[in-house]
Amino acid sequence: MRARVVVAASVWIAGALCVPSAARAGDDLPPVAESPADVRPGKTALLTAPEGMTYVLRVPRGYDRKKGARLIVFLHGSNMNGQQYLASFEARGWADDAILCCPNGETGEGPGGANNFTFGSAPLVDDVTR
């Protein structure tokens, strides 16, 4: 799969990414998938990378394996998780044609796994994108 990786950090203005309270609750986690290949076009799943970091992966509806798609790895801020940030993208129609990969973090606790990144998170995020 060809993909251009864009890493978006959570330095954005918090108000620009606010999502409705239902999405912020994080109660609606996607189904668990064993591998990225199991996530079909138009679907979202919760996965665990080999080194243990959980992440949410959304494959766009129009995804064509032969053409590939842009991959956006979105690192969220504290007090949120990958699913909540993915919901913020979807609510605004941002990057509808991209594969969205939203790691949950390596420390702390939250729906779908840990929810905070540290300075040591880089190797784990790299593991998620393989």
Secondary structure, 3 states (H helix, E strand, C coil): CCCCEEEECCCCCHHHHCCCHHHHCCCCCCCECCCHHHCCCCCEEEEECCCCCEEEEECCCCCCCCCCCCEEEECCCCCCCHHHHHHHHHHHCCCCCCEEEEECCCECCECCECCECCCCCHHHHHHHCC
